[in-house]
Amino acid sequence: MSRIPEKETLLEIFQWRVKQSSDDVAFKFNDHEMTYGEYDLKANQVANGFIKSGCLPNSRIAVLAKNSVVYAEILFGSLKSRTALVGLNWRLAGAEVVFIVNDSRSEILFVGKEFYPLVDQIKHKFNHVKQIIAIDYKHDDWENYDAWKNSFDDSEPGLDGYADDDVIQLYTSGTTGLPKGVRLTNKNINRATPMVEETWGKDWHEKSVNFILSPLFHIAGSNIVLMGVVFGCKNIVIPEPNPEKILHLIQTEKIETAFMVPALIQFILNHPDAAKTDFSSLRQIVYGASPISEDTLLRAVEVMGCEFWQVYGLTETSGIGTTLAPECHDPSSGKLRSCGKKYSGVDIKIVDQKGAEVSPGEVGEITIKSSVVMKGYWNRDEANKESIIDGWFYSGDAGYFDEDGFLFIYDRVKDMIISGGENIYPAEVENALMHHPDVIDAAAVGVPDDKWGETVKGFVVLKKDSKVRESDIIAATKNLIASYKCPSSINFISEMPRNPSGKILRRELRAPFWEDEKRNVS
């Protein structure tokens, strides 16, 4: 029997949790603790602020900030006001931030102190933003968050939501180079909760100490916060991952559960403090978002001494797809390179290019059908028609099932690059490369990288007699796209390989760099 009541909206679940755990600590950020009861009242103030500002149901509220308890307050406040939260990747370049704020039609923008200069430079380009609020210290032109919030009463707004209401809109990169807003609803997230409870969430409980490490603009970060609240955990929040601080807090806060991307696991293991850290409180690490090497995984199991659960899913599927249980992390199981079995309530088919299901062992595109699949992309009718066919979401990932029903990821159909858990589409990088006046053709692929899993390599064809250097081209891309998307190296080539229809043959460019790898993603 589920410990979580079945409700139509996420708000109802949160309100139930507040009644159950009112005096328990919900969040700890720096040295400040906030109980569930306090969390509820602060969210009321935020919600009333949105309503008084004229934000109607289905309006968008954007946040450009590193992780903090304020982010969590805004999330709960958006649920209470029936608005949807748009998390902005704080690694994006200014032009990318402008695009997402305008595309989402966000009406209020909350900004963390690190991003005041960036927003000052681009704010005149926002089309729908009514108000910018400074989360941290004073800004000359923007109201301070605490002053803004405290100007509203803490009474319940009393708005009833619906299962189909959008609650979170997260942006993923697009094959055209333009990000797409993924619309996740109350229904999506509420249906995901029992799936989590049956698997890696089965031992989560009231007052257990949960570590929030992933950025909240990612589906992984959003899920860990949502599940942390739903299960009544004490959630420890830090602005961004820092191996030294993480190791310190694991020991001092007696951390029990955490989600980590593989790159972070590797950074932690390689930190000198790992050898002297007491991991005895740690019960579980959930990991995913990018592939992990066997060596890193086995070393992590040995050093941390806890259960490991791998998860595979996409933003478009509420982060839900398959999960690999701890017992399958024994090398003798033969499943260590798998990403596990599908959750109950999720159907997965591997299909060929014509949409026909293939047999076990045959590689094809991974398609997913479930109530956790997004409502659709925001204002992207064509993309929706291409991505969701007869209720099946086409993931763009290539993989296969073995005879035991374990899913293995083989490659990515749409050429996406995953570096340190971040999704990067070649088109974004290629657009930036082509802005350089000496570049006449460009391509971008992912190549193996010991630190990040994959890193971006650019291939460019230069104008005749150009003397431009590799470092010049890389530097130029950093003015246009986020640094993590920029190439770490450039190969100069005389001609770009293309098929008869003119499409770049990225696989040909990638192939030499993956010859010694066991599969075509790191």
C-alpha positions as CSV (number, residue, x, y, z in Angstrom):
1,M,0.0,0.0,0.0
2,S,1.3,3.4,-0.9
3,R,2.4,5.8,1.9
4,I,1.4,8.7,-0.3
5,P,-2.3,9.5,-0.8
6,E,-3.6,9.6,-4.4
7,K,-4.5,13.2,-5.3
8,E,-5.2,15.1,-8.4
9,T,-2.7,17.8,-8.0
10,L,0.9,18.1,-6.7
11,L,-0.3,21.0,-4.5
12,E,-2.7,18.7,-2.6
13,I,0.2,16.3,-2.0
14,F,2.4,19.1,-0.7
15,Q,-0.4,20.3,1.6
16,W,-0.9,16.8,2.9
17,R,2.8,16.6,3.6
18,V,2.7,19.9,5.5
19,K,0.0,18.5,7.8
20,Q,2.0,15.3,8.4
21,S,5.3,17.0,9.0
22,S,4.6,20.6,10.0
23,D,7.3,20.8,12.7
24,D,9.9,18.7,10.8
25,V,12.8,20.4,8.9
26,A,12.0,20.6,5.2
27,F,15.1,22.4,4.0
28,K,18.5,23.4,5.3
29,F,20.5,25.9,3.3
30,N,23.8,27.1,4.7
31,D,23.1,27.2,8.4
32,H,19.4,28.1,8.2
33,E,16.7,25.5,8.7
34,M,13.0,25.8,7.6
35,T,10.2,23.5,8.8
36,Y,7.4,22.3,6.6
37,G,5.0,24.6,8.4
38,E,7.2,27.6,7.7
39,Y,7.7,26.4,4.1
40,D,3.9,26.4,3.6
41,L,3.5,30.0,4.9
42,K,6.3,31.4,2.8
43,A,4.9,29.7,-0.2
44,N,1.5,31.4,0.5
45,Q,3.2,34.8,0.5
46,V,4.9,34.0,-2.8
47,A,1.7,32.8,-4.3
48,N,-0.2,35.9,-3.2
49,G,2.6,38.0,-4.7
50,F,2.1,36.3,-8.0
51,I,-1.7,36.8,-7.9
52,K,-1.4,40.5,-6.9
53,S,1.0,41.0,-9.7
54,G,-1.7,39.9,-12.2
55,C,-0.3,36.5,-13.0
56,L,-3.3,34.4,-14.1
57,P,-3.4,30.6,-14.0
58,N,-1.0,29.1,-16.6
59,S,1.3,32.1,-16.5
60,R,5.0,31.4,-16.4
61,I,7.4,32.4,-13.6
62,A,11.1,32.2,-14.4
63,V,14.1,31.7,-12.1
64,L,17.8,32.3,-13.1
65,A,19.7,31.3,-9.9
66,K,21.7,28.6,-8.3
67,N,20.1,26.2,-6.0
68,S,18.7,27.7,-2.8
69,V,15.7,27.4,-0.5
70,V,14.2,30.4,-2.3
71,Y,14.0,28.3,-5.4
72,A,11.9,25.8,-3.4
73,E,9.7,28.6,-2.0
74,I,9.0,29.8,-5.5
75,L,8.1,26.3,-6.7
76,F,5.6,25.8,-3.9
77,G,4.2,29.4,-4.5
78,S,3.8,28.6,-8.2
79,L,1.7,25.5,-7.3
80,K,-0.5,27.6,-5.0
81,S,-1.1,30.2,-7.7
82,R,-1.6,27.7,-10.5
83,T,1.4,29.2,-12.4
84,A,4.2,27.2,-14.0
85,L,7.8,27.4,-13.0
86,V,10.4,27.9,-15.7
87,G,13.9,27.0,-14.5
88,L,16.7,28.7,-16.5
89,N,20.0,27.0,-16.9
90,W,22.4,29.5,-15.4
91,R,25.2,28.3,-17.6
92,L,23.5,29.7,-20.7
93,A,24.7,32.7,-22.7
94,G,22.7,35.9,-22.6
95,A,21.1,35.3,-26.0
96,E,19.9,31.9,-24.9
97,V,18.4,33.3,-21.7
98,V,16.5,35.9,-23.7
99,F,15.1,33.3,-26.0
100,I,13.8,31.1,-23.2
101,V,12.3,34.0,-21.2
102,N,10.5,35.3,-24.3
103,D,9.5,31.9,-25.6
104,S,8.0,30.9,-22.3
105,R,6.3,34.3,-22.0
106,S,7.5,34.5,-18.4
107,E,6.0,37.4,-16.5
108,I,8.2,37.5,-13.4
109,L,11.9,36.8,-13.4
110,F,13.8,36.0,-10.2
111,V,17.6,36.5,-10.4
112,G,20.4,35.3,-8.2
113,K,23.3,37.6,-7.4
114,E,25.8,35.9,-9.8
115,F,23.6,36.8,-12.7
116,Y,22.7,40.5,-12.0
117,P,25.3,41.7,-14.5
118,L,24.1,39.4,-17.3
119,V,20.4,40.3,-16.8
120,D,21.3,44.0,-16.7
121,Q,22.8,43.6,-20.1
122,I,19.8,41.8,-21.7
123,K,16.7,42.9,-19.7
124,H,15.7,45.4,-22.5
125,K,15.1,42.4,-24.8
126,F,12.5,40.7,-22.6
127,N,9.0,40.9,-24.1
128,H,6.7,39.9,-21.3
129,V,8.5,40.3,-18.0
130,K,6.6,42.6,-15.7
131,Q,9.0,42.5,-12.8
132,I,12.5,41.4,-12.0
133,I,13.2,40.4,-8.4
134,A,16.7,40.2,-6.9
135,I,17.0,37.0,-4.8
136,D,20.1,38.0,-2.9
137,Y,21.6,41.4,-1.9
138,K,20.2,44.7,-3.0
139,H,20.0,45.8,-6.6
140,D,19.5,49.4,-7.5
141,D,16.6,48.8,-9.8
142,W,15.0,45.6,-8.6
143,E,13.0,44.8,-5.5
144,N,14.7,42.5,-3.0
145,Y,13.1,39.0,-2.7
146,D,12.5,39.1,1.1
147,A,11.0,42.6,1.0
148,W,8.8,41.6,-1.9
149,K,7.6,38.4,-0.3
150,N,7.1,39.9,3.1
151,S,4.8,42.6,1.7
152,F,2.1,39.9,1.1
153,D,0.1,38.0,3.7
154,D,0.6,34.3,4.4
155,S,-3.0,33.3,4.0
156,E,-3.9,30.4,1.7
157,P,-4.7,31.7,-1.9
158,G,-7.4,29.0,-2.1
159,L,-7.0,28.3,-5.9
160,D,-8.0,24.8,-6.9
161,G,-5.8,23.2,-9.6
162,Y,-6.4,20.5,-12.1
163,A,-4.6,17.3,-13.1
164,D,-3.8,18.8,-16.6
165,D,-2.3,22.1,-15.3
166,D,1.3,22.7,-16.2
167,V,3.4,22.9,-13.1
168,I,7.0,22.9,-14.4
169,Q,8.4,23.9,-17.8
170,L,12.0,22.8,-18.4
171,Y,13.9,23.6,-21.5
172,T,15.8,21.0,-23.5
173,S,18.1,21.7,-26.5
174,G,16.7,21.2,-29.9
175,T,18.0,19.7,-33.1
176,T,17.3,23.0,-34.8
177,G,19.5,24.8,-32.3
178,L,16.4,26.3,-30.5
179,P,15.5,25.0,-27.0
180,K,12.1,23.5,-26.5
181,G,9.9,24.0,-23.4
182,V,8.8,20.6,-21.9
183,R,5.4,21.0,-20.2
184,L,5.1,18.7,-17.2
185,T,1.7,18.6,-15.5
186,N,0.3,17.6,-12.1
187,K,-0.7,14.3,-13.6
188,N,2.8,13.6,-14.9
189,I,4.5,14.1,-11.6
190,N,1.8,12.5,-9.5
191,R,1.9,9.4,-11.6
192,A,5.7,9.3,-11.3
193,T,5.6,9.2,-7.5
194,P,4.3,5.6,-7.0
195,M,6.8,4.4,-9.6
196,V,9.6,6.0,-7.5
197,E,8.1,4.6,-4.3
198,E,8.2,1.1,-5.7
199,T,11.9,1.4,-6.6
200,W,14.6,3.7,-5.4
201,G,12.2,5.7,-3.2
202,K,10.9,2.7,-1.2
203,D,13.2,3.4,1.8
204,W,12.8,7.2,1.7
205,H,10.9,8.3,4.8
206,E,10.0,11.2,7.1
207,K,13.1,13.0,8.5
208,S,15.6,11.0,6.4
209,V,18.3,13.3,5.2
210,N,18.3,14.0,1.4
211,F,21.0,15.8,-0.4
212,I,20.0,18.2,-3.3
213,L,23.0,18.4,-5.6
214,S,21.6,18.6,-9.1
215,P,20.6,22.0,-10.5
216,L,16.9,22.6,-10.2
217,F,16.6,23.6,-13.8
218,H,17.3,19.9,-14.6
219,I,14.6,17.2,-14.4
220,A,16.9,15.3,-12.0
221,G,17.2,18.3,-9.6
222,S,13.4,19.0,-9.8
223,N,12.6,15.4,-9.1
224,I,14.9,15.0,-6.1
225,V,13.3,18.2,-4.6
226,L,9.8,17.1,-5.4
227,M,10.3,13.6,-4.0
228,G,12.2,14.9,-1.0
229,V,9.2,17.0,-0.1
230,V,6.6,14.3,-0.9
231,F,8.4,11.7,1.3
232,G,8.9,14.3,4.1
233,C,12.7,14.3,4.0
234,K,15.1,16.9,5.5
235,N,16.5,18.3,2.3
236,I,20.1,19.7,2.4
237,V,20.6,22.3,-0.3
238,I,23.9,23.8,-1.6
239,P,24.2,26.3,-4.5
240,E,26.2,24.1,-6.7
241,P,28.2,20.8,-6.5
242,N,31.6,21.2,-4.7
243,P,33.3,17.9,-3.9
244,E,35.0,19.2,-0.8
245,K,31.8,20.6,0.6
246,I,29.8,17.6,-0.4
247,L,32.2,15.2,1.4
248,H,32.1,17.5,4.5
249,L,28.3,17.6,4.6
250,I,27.9,13.8,4.0
251,Q,29.7,13.4,7.3
252,T,28.4,16.3,9.4
253,E,24.8,16.2,8.2
254,K,24.6,12.4,8.2
255,I,23.4,12.4,4.6
256,E,21.3,9.3,3.7
257,T,20.3,9.7,0.1
258,A,21.5,11.7,-2.9
259,F,21.3,11.9,-6.7
260,M,24.6,12.4,-8.5
261,V,25.6,12.6,-12.1
262,P,28.5,10.3,-13.0
263,A,31.0,13.2,-13.5
264,L,30.2,14.4,-9.9
265,I,30.7,10.8,-8.6
266,Q,34.1,10.8,-10.3
267,F,35.1,14.2,-8.9
268,I,34.2,13.1,-5.4
269,L,36.1,9.9,-5.6
270,N,39.2,11.7,-6.9
271,H,39.1,14.3,-4.1
272,P,41.8,13.7,-1.4
273,D,39.1,14.0,1.4
274,A,37.3,11.0,0.1
275,A,39.8,8.7,1.7
276,K,39.0,10.1,5.2
277,T,35.3,10.7,4.9
278,D,32.9,8.7,7.0
279,F,30.2,7.5,4.6
280,S,28.5,5.3,7.1
281,S,25.2,7.3,7.1
282,L,24.9,7.0,3.3
283,R,22.2,4.5,2.4
284,Q,21.7,5.2,-1.3
285,I,23.1,7.0,-4.3
286,V,20.8,7.4,-7.3
287,Y,22.7,8.3,-10.5
288,G,22.0,9.0,-14.1
289,A,21.7,11.8,-16.7
290,S,24.8,10.4,-18.6
291,P,26.6,7.1,-18.9
292,I,29.1,6.0,-16.3
293,S,32.2,3.9,-16.7
294,E,32.4,0.5,-15.0
295,D,35.6,1.4,-13.2
296,T,34.1,4.5,-11.7
297,L,30.9,2.8,-10.7
298,L,32.6,-0.2,-9.0
299,R,35.0,2.1,-7.2
300,A,32.1,4.2,-6.0
301,V,30.3,1.2,-4.6
302,E,33.5,0.1,-2.8
303,V,34.3,3.6,-1.4
304,M,30.8,4.8,-0.4
305,G,29.6,1.4,0.7
306,C,25.9,2.1,0.0
307,E,23.2,1.0,-2.5
308,F,23.4,2.4,-6.0
309,W,20.4,2.8,-8.3
310,Q,20.8,3.9,-11.9
311,V,17.9,5.8,-13.5
312,Y,17.3,6.4,-17.2
313,G,14.7,8.9,-18.4
314,L,14.2,12.1,-20.2
315,T,12.8,15.5,-19.3
316,E,10.0,14.7,-21.7
317,T,9.1,11.6,-19.6
318,S,9.4,13.3,-16.2
319,G,12.8,11.7,-15.7
320,I,11.1,8.2,-15.6
321,G,12.0,5.3,-17.9
322,T,14.0,2.5,-16.4
323,T,16.0,1.8,-13.2
324,L,18.8,-0.6,-12.4
325,A,18.5,-2.0,-8.9
326,P,21.5,-2.4,-6.5
327,E,21.7,-6.2,-6.9
328,C,22.4,-5.7,-10.6
329,H,25.6,-3.7,-9.8
330,D,27.5,-6.9,-9.1
331,P,29.7,-7.5,-12.1
332,S,28.8,-11.1,-12.1
333,S,25.1,-10.2,-12.9
334,G,26.1,-9.2,-16.4
335,K,23.8,-6.2,-16.2
336,L,26.2,-3.5,-15.1
337,R,26.2,-1.8,-18.5
338,S,22.5,-1.9,-18.6
339,C,20.2,1.0,-17.4
340,G,17.8,-1.5,-15.9
341,K,14.2,-2.5,-16.3
342,K,11.2,-0.3,-17.0
343,Y,9.1,1.1,-14.1
344,S,5.6,-0.3,-13.6
345,G,3.2,2.0,-15.5
346,V,5.8,2.5,-18.3
347,D,5.7,0.8,-21.6
348,I,8.9,0.8,-23.7
349,K,9.4,-0.4,-27.3
350,I,12.5,-0.6,-29.4
351,V,11.5,0.3,-33.0
352,D,13.1,0.4,-36.4
353,Q,13.0,3.3,-38.8
354,K,9.5,2.3,-39.9
355,G,8.2,2.2,-36.4
356,A,8.0,-1.6,-36.2
357,E,9.0,-3.2,-32.9
358,V,12.3,-5.1,-33.1
359,S,13.4,-8.3,-31.4
360,P,15.5,-8.5,-28.2
361,G,19.1,-7.9,-29.1
362,E,18.3,-5.7,-32.1
363,V,19.2,-2.0,-31.9
364,G,16.5,0.6,-32.6
365,E,15.0,3.8,-31.3
366,I,13.7,3.8,-27.7
367,T,10.0,4.8,-27.5
368,I,8.1,5.3,-24.3
369,K,4.4,5.4,-23.5
370,S,3.1,6.3,-20.1
371,S,1.1,8.8,-18.1
372,V,4.5,10.4,-17.2
373,V,5.1,11.5,-20.7
374,M,4.9,15.3,-21.1
375,K,1.8,17.2,-22.2
376,G,3.9,18.4,-25.1
377,Y,6.5,21.0,-26.1
378,W,5.4,24.6,-25.5
379,N,4.3,26.2,-28.8
380,R,6.0,23.6,-30.9
381,D,3.2,21.8,-32.8
382,E,5.5,20.3,-35.4
383,A,7.9,19.0,-32.8
384,N,5.0,17.4,-31.0
385,K,3.8,15.7,-34.1
386,E,7.3,14.3,-34.7
387,S,8.0,13.3,-31.1
388,I,4.7,11.8,-29.9
389,I,3.1,9.3,-32.3
390,D,0.0,7.4,-31.1
391,G,0.9,8.2,-27.6
392,W,4.5,6.9,-28.0
393,F,7.3,9.3,-27.2
394,Y,10.3,8.9,-29.6
395,S,13.3,9.5,-27.4
396,G,16.0,9.9,-30.0
397,D,18.1,7.3,-28.1
398,A,19.1,4.1,-29.7
399,G,19.2,0.9,-27.6
400,Y,18.1,-2.7,-27.2
401,F,16.5,-5.0,-24.7
402,D,18.2,-8.3,-23.7
403,E,16.2,-11.5,-23.2
404,D,15.7,-10.6,-19.6
405,G,14.0,-7.3,-20.3
406,F,17.0,-5.1,-19.4
407,L,17.5,-2.0,-21.5
408,F,21.0,-1.2,-22.9
409,I,21.7,2.3,-24.4
410,Y,23.7,2.0,-27.5
411,D,23.9,5.4,-29.2
412,R,21.8,8.5,-29.7
413,V,19.7,8.7,-32.8
414,K,19.7,12.5,-33.0
415,D,23.4,13.0,-32.4
416,M,23.0,14.6,-29.0
417,I,26.1,15.0,-26.9
418,I,26.0,14.5,-23.2
419,S,28.9,16.1,-21.3
420,G,28.9,16.0,-17.5
421,G,25.1,15.4,-17.5
422,E,24.3,18.4,-19.8
423,N,22.6,17.8,-23.1
424,I,24.2,19.5,-26.1
425,Y,22.9,19.3,-29.6
426,P,25.4,19.7,-32.5
427,A,23.3,22.3,-34.2
428,E,23.7,24.7,-31.4
429,V,27.5,24.4,-31.5
430,E,27.6,24.5,-35.3
431,N,25.5,27.7,-35.4
432,A,28.1,29.3,-33.1
433,L,31.1,28.0,-35.2
434,M,29.5,29.3,-38.4
435,H,29.4,32.9,-36.9
436,H,33.2,33.1,-37.3
437,P,34.0,35.0,-40.5
438,D,36.7,32.6,-41.5
439,V,34.6,29.4,-41.1
440,I,32.7,28.3,-44.2
441,D,31.5,24.9,-42.9
442,A,31.2,23.3,-39.5
443,A,30.2,20.2,-37.6
444,A,30.2,19.2,-33.9
445,V,30.4,15.7,-32.4
446,G,30.9,14.2,-29.0
447,V,34.2,12.4,-28.3
448,P,35.3,10.4,-25.3
449,D,36.5,12.3,-22.3
450,D,37.7,10.8,-19.0
451,K,36.4,13.7,-16.9
452,W,33.1,14.5,-18.5
453,G,32.1,11.3,-20.3
454,E,32.0,13.2,-23.6
455,T,33.3,16.5,-24.7
456,V,32.5,18.6,-27.8
457,K,34.9,18.5,-30.8
458,G,34.4,20.9,-33.6
459,F,35.3,20.2,-37.3
460,V,35.6,23.3,-39.5
461,V,36.4,24.1,-43.1
462,L,38.2,27.5,-43.3
463,K,38.3,30.1,-46.0
464,K,41.3,29.8,-48.3
465,D,44.5,31.3,-46.8
466,S,42.9,31.8,-43.4
467,K,45.4,32.0,-40.5
468,V,42.8,31.7,-37.7
469,R,43.9,29.5,-34.8
470,E,42.0,26.8,-32.9
471,S,42.0,29.0,-29.8
472,D,40.5,31.9,-31.7
473,I,37.5,29.9,-32.9
474,I,36.8,28.3,-29.5
475,A,37.0,31.8,-27.9
476,A,34.5,33.2,-30.4
477,T,31.9,30.5,-29.6
478,K,32.0,31.5,-25.9
479,N,30.4,34.8,-26.8
480,L,27.4,33.0,-28.3
481,I,26.7,29.8,-26.3
482,A,27.3,28.5,-22.8
483,S,30.9,27.5,-22.1
484,Y,30.0,23.9,-21.5
485,K,28.6,23.6,-25.1
486,C,31.7,25.1,-26.6
487,P,34.2,22.8,-28.4
488,S,37.2,21.8,-26.3
489,S,39.1,21.1,-29.5
490,I,38.9,21.9,-33.2
491,N,39.9,19.7,-36.2
492,F,40.6,21.6,-39.4
493,I,39.4,19.7,-42.5
494,S,39.4,20.5,-46.2
495,E,35.9,19.1,-46.9
496,M,32.9,18.2,-44.8
497,P,31.5,14.7,-45.3
498,R,27.9,14.8,-46.4
499,N,25.3,12.4,-47.8
500,P,23.7,12.9,-51.2
501,S,21.0,15.1,-49.7
502,G,23.6,17.3,-48.0
503,K,23.3,16.1,-44.5
504,I,26.5,16.1,-42.5
505,L,27.7,12.6,-41.8
506,R,28.5,13.1,-38.1
507,R,28.9,9.4,-37.5
508,E,31.9,9.4,-39.9
509,L,33.5,12.2,-37.9
510,R,32.8,10.5,-34.6
511,A,33.8,7.0,-35.5
512,P,37.7,7.2,-35.2
513,F,37.4,8.6,-31.7
514,W,35.2,5.7,-30.5
515,E,37.1,2.7,-32.0
516,D,38.5,1.6,-28.7
517,E,35.3,2.1,-26.7
518,K,32.8,-0.7,-25.8
519,R,29.8,1.3,-27.1
520,N,29.2,4.5,-29.0
521,V,28.4,6.7,-26.0
522,S,30.9,7.1,-23.1
